[in-house]
């Protein structure tokens, strides 16, 4: 599993807002969904499988974390 995490040490985002943001990536895009974030998430899933994608969490630094996660494709080195 590969991952790139970007953290900040700002005020962060409340847990329910993080869950709502993450949930919007899993459903078809609508007028309340950010196009860029949704596209990145969907492309990672399409290219690398269902355990891949974009996730959001509280940062260990106290702020916000955005993380790209993708699996190695079979046969790639």
N, CA, C and O atoms as a GROMACS GRO file, in nm:
protein
  308
    1UNK      N    1   0.084  -0.116   0.000
    1UNK     CA    2   0.000   0.000   0.000
    1UNK      C    3   0.089   0.123   0.000
    1UNK      O    4   0.184   0.132   0.078
    2UNK      N    5   0.060   0.217  -0.085
    2UNK     CA    6   0.134   0.343  -0.093
    2UNK      C    7   0.047   0.455  -0.039
    2UNK      O    8  -0.075   0.451  -0.051
    3UNK      N    9   0.110   0.554   0.020
    3UNK     CA   10   0.033   0.668   0.071
    3UNK      C   11   0.118   0.794   0.071
    3UNK      O   12   0.239   0.792   0.093
    4UNK      N   13   0.050   0.903   0.046
    4UNK     CA   14   0.107   1.037   0.060
    4UNK      C   15   0.013   1.112   0.152
    4UNK      O   16  -0.105   1.127   0.123
    5UNK      N   17   0.066   1.161   0.264
    5UNK     CA   18  -0.014   1.235   0.361
    5UNK      C   19   0.034   1.379   0.366
    5UNK      O   20   0.155   1.405   0.367
    6UNK      N   21  -0.061   1.471   0.370
    6UNK     CA   22  -0.031   1.613   0.385
    6UNK      C   23  -0.103   1.660   0.511
    6UNK      O   24  -0.225   1.652   0.520
    7UNK      N   25  -0.025   1.709   0.608
    7UNK     CA   26  -0.078   1.753   0.736
    7UNK      C   27  -0.059   1.903   0.753
    7UNK      O   28   0.035   1.961   0.699
    8UNK      N   29  -0.148   1.963   0.830
    8UNK     CA   30  -0.124   2.099   0.876
    8UNK      C   31  -0.147   2.104   1.026
    8UNK      O   32  -0.204   2.011   1.084
    9UNK      N   33  -0.103   2.212   1.088
    9UNK     CA   34  -0.118   2.225   1.233
    9UNK      C   35  -0.218   2.335   1.268
    9UNK      O   36  -0.210   2.394   1.376
   10UNK      N   37  -0.311   2.361   1.178
   10UNK     CA   38  -0.413   2.463   1.200
   10UNK      C   39  -0.520   2.418   1.297
   10UNK      O   40  -0.500   2.322   1.372
   11UNK      N   41  -0.634   2.486   1.296
   11UNK     CA   42  -0.740   2.455   1.393
   11UNK      C   43  -0.811   2.323   1.367
   11UNK      O   44  -0.883   2.274   1.454
   12UNK      N   45  -0.793   2.264   1.250
   12UNK     CA   46  -0.855   2.136   1.221
   12UNK      C   47  -1.001   2.149   1.181
   12UNK      O   48  -1.053   2.259   1.164
   13UNK      N   49  -1.067   2.034   1.167
   13UNK     CA   50  -1.206   2.026   1.127
   13UNK      C   51  -1.277   1.931   1.223
   13UNK      O   52  -1.222   1.828   1.260
   14UNK      N   53  -1.398   1.968   1.263
   14UNK     CA   54  -1.475   1.884   1.355
   14UNK      C   55  -1.500   1.745   1.295
   14UNK      O   56  -1.509   1.730   1.173
   15UNK      N   57  -1.510   1.644   1.380
   15UNK     CA   58  -1.527   1.506   1.337
   15UNK      C   59  -1.645   1.484   1.245
   15UNK      O   60  -1.635   1.410   1.148
   16UNK      N   61  -1.759   1.548   1.275
   16UNK     CA   62  -1.876   1.529   1.189
   16UNK      C   63  -1.857   1.593   1.051
   16UNK      O   64  -1.910   1.543   0.952
   17UNK      N   65  -1.782   1.702   1.044
   17UNK     CA   66  -1.754   1.765   0.914
   17UNK      C   67  -1.657   1.679   0.833
   17UNK      O   68  -1.670   1.668   0.711
   18UNK      N   69  -1.559   1.618   0.901
   18UNK     CA   70  -1.467   1.526   0.833
   18UNK      C   71  -1.544   1.408   0.774
   18UNK      O   72  -1.522   1.369   0.659
   19UNK      N   73  -1.635   1.352   0.852
   19UNK     CA   74  -1.714   1.238   0.806
   19UNK      C   75  -1.802   1.278   0.688
   19UNK      O   76  -1.818   1.201   0.593
   20UNK      N   77  -1.861   1.396   0.693
   20UNK     CA   78  -1.945   1.443   0.583
   20UNK      C   79  -1.863   1.464   0.456
   20UNK      O   80  -1.907   1.426   0.347
   21UNK      N   81  -1.744   1.523   0.470
   21UNK     CA   82  -1.656   1.543   0.355
   21UNK      C   83  -1.616   1.410   0.294
   21UNK      O   84  -1.619   1.394   0.172
   22UNK      N   85  -1.578   1.313   0.377
   22UNK     CA   86  -1.540   1.181   0.328
   22UNK      C   87  -1.658   1.113   0.260
   22UNK      O   88  -1.642   1.048   0.157
   23UNK      N   89  -1.776   1.126   0.318
   23UNK     CA   90  -1.896   1.064   0.262
   23UNK      C   91  -1.932   1.117   0.124
   23UNK      O   92  -1.983   1.043   0.040
   24UNK      N   93  -1.907   1.245   0.100
   24UNK     CA   94  -1.939   1.304  -0.031
   24UNK      C   95  -1.853   1.248  -0.143
   24UNK      O   96  -1.892   1.252  -0.259
   25UNK      N   97  -1.736   1.194  -0.109
   25UNK     CA   98  -1.650   1.135  -0.212
   25UNK      C   99  -1.702   1.000  -0.259
   25UNK      O  100  -1.669   0.955  -0.368
   26UNK      N  101  -1.783   0.935  -0.177
   26UNK     CA  102  -1.829   0.799  -0.205
   26UNK      C  103  -1.959   0.794  -0.285
   26UNK      O  104  -2.000   0.686  -0.328
   27UNK      N  105  -2.024   0.906  -0.304
   27UNK     CA  106  -2.151   0.909  -0.377
   27UNK      C  107  -2.133   0.987  -0.506
   27UNK      O  108  -2.037   1.062  -0.521
   28UNK      N  109  -2.226   0.970  -0.601
   28UNK     CA  110  -2.213   1.045  -0.727
   28UNK      C  111  -2.206   1.195  -0.701
   28UNK      O  112  -2.268   1.248  -0.608
   29UNK      N  113  -2.129   1.262  -0.784
   29UNK     CA  114  -2.106   1.405  -0.769
   29UNK      C  115  -2.235   1.483  -0.786
   29UNK      O  116  -2.317   1.451  -0.873
   30UNK      N  117  -2.254   1.588  -0.703
   30UNK     CA  118  -2.367   1.678  -0.717
   30UNK      C  119  -2.318   1.821  -0.697
   30UNK      O  120  -2.197   1.845  -0.694
   31UNK      N  121  -2.409   1.916  -0.683
   31UNK     CA  122  -2.370   2.056  -0.672
   31UNK      C  123  -2.299   2.090  -0.541
   31UNK      O  124  -2.243   2.199  -0.529
   32UNK      N  125  -2.299   1.999  -0.443
   32UNK     CA  126  -2.234   2.024  -0.315
   32UNK      C  127  -2.098   1.956  -0.304
   32UNK      O  128  -2.031   1.966  -0.201
   33UNK      N  129  -2.055   1.888  -0.409
   33UNK     CA  130  -1.930   1.812  -0.407
   33UNK      C  131  -1.823   1.887  -0.484
   33UNK      O  132  -1.848   1.937  -0.593
   34UNK      N  133  -1.704   1.896  -0.427
   34UNK     CA  134  -1.592   1.956  -0.497
   34UNK      C  135  -1.547   1.866  -0.611
   34UNK      O  136  -1.514   1.750  -0.590
   35UNK      N  137  -1.547   1.919  -0.731
   35UNK     CA  138  -1.514   1.841  -0.850
   35UNK      C  139  -1.373   1.783  -0.843
   35UNK      O  140  -1.354   1.665  -0.873
   36UNK      N  141  -1.275   1.862  -0.804
   36UNK     CA  142  -1.137   1.816  -0.802
   36UNK      C  143  -1.116   1.702  -0.704
   36UNK      O  144  -1.055   1.600  -0.740
   37UNK      N  145  -1.164   1.717  -0.582
   37UNK     CA  146  -1.148   1.612  -0.481
   37UNK      C  147  -1.219   1.484  -0.523
   37UNK      O  148  -1.164   1.374  -0.510
   38UNK      N  149  -1.341   1.497  -0.574
   38UNK     CA  150  -1.418   1.381  -0.617
   38UNK      C  151  -1.346   1.309  -0.731
   38UNK      O  152  -1.337   1.186  -0.731
   39UNK      N  153  -1.295   1.385  -0.829
   39UNK     CA  154  -1.224   1.324  -0.942
   39UNK      C  155  -1.098   1.250  -0.898
   39UNK      O  156  -1.072   1.139  -0.944
   40UNK      N  157  -1.020   1.310  -0.809
   40UNK     CA  158  -0.899   1.243  -0.759
   40UNK      C  159  -0.936   1.112  -0.691
   40UNK      O  160  -0.873   1.009  -0.717
   41UNK      N  161  -1.035   1.114  -0.605
   41UNK     CA  162  -1.078   0.994  -0.534
   41UNK      C  163  -1.123   0.885  -0.632
   41UNK      O  164  -1.080   0.770  -0.622
   42UNK      N  165  -1.209   0.921  -0.726
   42UNK     CA  166  -1.260   0.823  -0.822
   42UNK      C  167  -1.152   0.768  -0.913
   42UNK      O  168  -1.154   0.650  -0.946
   43UNK      N  169  -1.059   0.851  -0.956
   43UNK     CA  170  -0.950   0.803  -1.043
   43UNK      C  171  -0.858   0.706  -0.970
   43UNK      O  172  -0.814   0.607  -1.029
   44UNK      N  173  -0.829   0.732  -0.843
   44UNK     CA  174  -0.747   0.638  -0.766
   44UNK      C  175  -0.817   0.503  -0.755
   44UNK      O  176  -0.753   0.398  -0.769
   45UNK      N  177  -0.946   0.504  -0.729
   45UNK     CA  178  -1.022   0.378  -0.720
   45UNK      C  179  -1.021   0.307  -0.856
   45UNK      O  180  -0.996   0.187  -0.862
   46UNK      N  181  -1.047   0.380  -0.962
   46UNK     CA  182  -1.052   0.322  -1.096
   46UNK      C  183  -0.917   0.262  -1.136
   46UNK      O  184  -0.911   0.152  -1.192
   47UNK      N  185  -0.809   0.334  -1.108
   47UNK     CA  186  -0.676   0.289  -1.152
   47UNK      C  187  -0.616   0.181  -1.062
   47UNK      O  188  -0.544   0.094  -1.111
   48UNK      N  189  -0.644   0.187  -0.930
   48UNK     CA  190  -0.572   0.100  -0.838
   48UNK      C  191  -0.660   0.009  -0.752
   48UNK      O  192  -0.607  -0.070  -0.674
   49UNK      N  193  -0.790   0.019  -0.764
   49UNK     CA  194  -0.877  -0.072  -0.690
   49UNK      C  195  -0.949  -0.005  -0.575
   49UNK      O  196  -0.921   0.109  -0.538
   50UNK      N  197  -1.044  -0.081  -0.519
   50UNK     CA  198  -1.137  -0.029  -0.420
   50UNK      C  199  -1.079   0.015  -0.287
   50UNK      O  200  -1.143   0.092  -0.217
   51UNK      N  201  -0.961  -0.032  -0.250
   51UNK     CA  202  -0.902   0.012  -0.123
   51UNK      C  203  -0.821   0.140  -0.139
   51UNK      O  204  -0.764   0.190  -0.042
   52UNK      N  205  -0.815   0.193  -0.260
   52UNK     CA  206  -0.742   0.314  -0.290
   52UNK      C  207  -0.836   0.434  -0.283
   52UNK      O  208  -0.958   0.418  -0.287
   53UNK      N  209  -0.779   0.554  -0.272
   53UNK     CA  210  -0.862   0.674  -0.274
   53UNK      C  211  -0.803   0.788  -0.194
   53UNK      O  212  -0.686   0.785  -0.154
   54UNK      N  213  -0.885   0.888  -0.173
   54UNK     CA  214  -0.850   1.008  -0.098
   54UNK      C  215  -0.923   1.002   0.035
   54UNK      O  216  -1.044   0.977   0.039
   55UNK      N  217  -0.851   1.024   0.144
   55UNK     CA  218  -0.914   1.022   0.276
   55UNK      C  219  -0.878   1.149   0.352
   55UNK      O  220  -0.778   1.215   0.324
   56UNK      N  221  -0.963   1.181   0.449
   56UNK     CA  222  -0.943   1.298   0.534
   56UNK      C  223  -0.948   1.254   0.678
   56UNK      O  224  -1.024   1.164   0.714
   57UNK      N  225  -0.866   1.317   0.762
   57UNK     CA  226  -0.861   1.281   0.904
   57UNK      C  227  -0.804   1.397   0.984
   57UNK      O  228  -0.760   1.498   0.928
   58UNK      N  229  -0.807   1.381   1.115
   58UNK     CA  230  -0.740   1.476   1.201
   58UNK      C  231  -0.591   1.448   1.195
   58UNK      O  232  -0.549   1.332   1.201
   59UNK      N  233  -0.511   1.551   1.182
   59UNK     CA  234  -0.366   1.537   1.175
   59UNK      C  235  -0.307   1.513   1.313
   59UNK      O  236  -0.359   1.564   1.412
   60UNK      N  237  -0.199   1.435   1.322
   60UNK     CA  238  -0.129   1.422   1.449
   60UNK      C  239  -0.073   1.557   1.498
   60UNK      O  240  -0.040   1.572   1.615
   61UNK      N  241  -0.062   1.653   1.407
   61UNK     CA  242  -0.014   1.787   1.442
   61UNK      C  243  -0.126   1.873   1.500
   61UNK      O  244  -0.101   1.985   1.544
   62UNK      N  245  -0.249   1.820   1.500
   62UNK     CA  246  -0.362   1.892   1.556
   62UNK      C  247  -0.456   1.951   1.454
   62UNK      O  248  -0.568   1.990   1.488
   63UNK      N  249  -0.415   1.959   1.329
   63UNK     CA  250  -0.497   2.019   1.225
   63UNK      C  251  -0.567   1.917   1.139
   63UNK      O  252  -0.634   1.827   1.189
   64UNK      N  253  -0.552   1.931   1.009
   64UNK     CA  254  -0.622   1.853   0.907
   64UNK      C  255  -0.522   1.767   0.831
   64UNK      O  256  -0.409   1.809   0.808
   65UNK      N  257  -0.564   1.647   0.792
   65UNK     CA  258  -0.481   1.559   0.710
   65UNK      C  259  -0.560   1.517   0.587
   65UNK      O  260  -0.675   1.473   0.597
   66UNK      N  261  -0.496   1.530   0.470
   66UNK     CA  262  -0.548   1.473   0.346
   66UNK      C  263  -0.448   1.366   0.304
   66UNK      O  264  -0.327   1.388   0.306
   67UNK      N  265  -0.500   1.249   0.266
   67UNK     CA  266  -0.412   1.137   0.235
   67UNK      C  267  -0.456   1.068   0.106
   67UNK      O  268  -0.573   1.033   0.090
   68UNK      N  269  -0.360   1.049   0.016
   68UNK     CA  270  -0.381   0.970  -0.105
   68UNK      C  271  -0.330   0.830  -0.076
   68UNK      O  272  -0.218   0.813  -0.028
   69UNK      N  273  -0.412   0.728  -0.106
   69UNK     CA  274  -0.375   0.589  -0.079
   69UNK      C  275  -0.400   0.509  -0.205
   69UNK      O  276  -0.506   0.523  -0.266
   70UNK      N  277  -0.303   0.425  -0.245
   70UNK     CA  278  -0.323   0.338  -0.360
   70UNK      C  279  -0.244   0.211  -0.344
   70UNK      O  280  -0.138   0.208  -0.281
   71UNK      N  281  -0.297   0.106  -0.402
   71UNK     CA  282  -0.234  -0.025  -0.397
   71UNK      C  283  -0.144  -0.043  -0.518
   71UNK      O  284  -0.168   0.014  -0.624
   72UNK      N  285  -0.040  -0.123  -0.501
   72UNK     CA  286   0.046  -0.160  -0.614
   72UNK      C  287  -0.036  -0.246  -0.710
   72UNK      O  288  -0.109  -0.335  -0.668
   73UNK      N  289  -0.024  -0.218  -0.836
   73UNK     CA  290  -0.090  -0.304  -0.936
   73UNK      C  291  -0.004  -0.428  -0.955
   73UNK      O  292   0.119  -0.421  -0.950
   74UNK      N  293  -0.070  -0.541  -0.978
   74UNK     CA  294   0.005  -0.665  -1.002
   74UNK      C  295   0.093  -0.649  -1.124
   74UNK      O  296   0.051  -0.594  -1.226
   75UNK      N  297   0.216  -0.699  -1.113
   75UNK     CA  298   0.308  -0.695  -1.225
   75UNK      C  299   0.386  -0.566  -1.236
   75UNK      O  300   0.473  -0.555  -1.322
   76UNK      N  301   0.358  -0.466  -1.152
   76UNK     CA  302   0.436  -0.342  -1.158
   76UNK      C  303   0.554  -0.353  -1.064
   76UNK      O  304   0.546  -0.418  -0.960
   77UNK      N  305   0.663  -0.291  -1.101
   77UNK     CA  306   0.783  -0.297  -1.017
   77UNK      C  307   0.834  -0.160  -0.987
   77UNK      O  308   0.934  -0.145  -0.917
   0.00000   0.00000   0.00000
